[in-house]
Amino acid sequence: LPHQLREYVDENTIGVVAILGVTYTCTYEPVAEFAAELDRLQGETGLDVPLHVDAASGGFIASFLHPDLAWDFRLSRVASINASGHKYGMAPLGVGWALWRDKSA
């Protein structure tokens, strides 16, 4: 949960991962809320921690089912996104893709 980030994020944290389509429940973790909490944390401590979205299978459908849901590069805190192609069949196990916001990420 976003409010718990403060307990775990420190100067050694290289990133936070939010899952868009948890395998067992198909739920989306609150990506925008994670981003907002990391923004607050940076404002208070100076820690600039990037957010990675494991879009798993949800990344393929979220934009169509929930077009107003901000979970992607519309959130400035999101530095990278991955998606799992193998979950849709007719693809080799392990096929997936990763995207970065820009070269610096």
WOVEN-V650384 format. One record per helix or strand of 2 or more residues. SS is the DSSP state (hx for helix, st for strand). FROM is the first residue (numbers start at 0). LEN is the number of residues. If there is no record, write none. Layout:
# WOVEN-V650384
SS/FROM/LEN ; SS/FROM/LEN
This chain:
# WOVEN-V650384
hx/1/7 ; st/15/5 ; hx/30/15 ; st/50/4 ; hx/57/8 ; st/77/7 ; hx/84/4 ; st/95/5
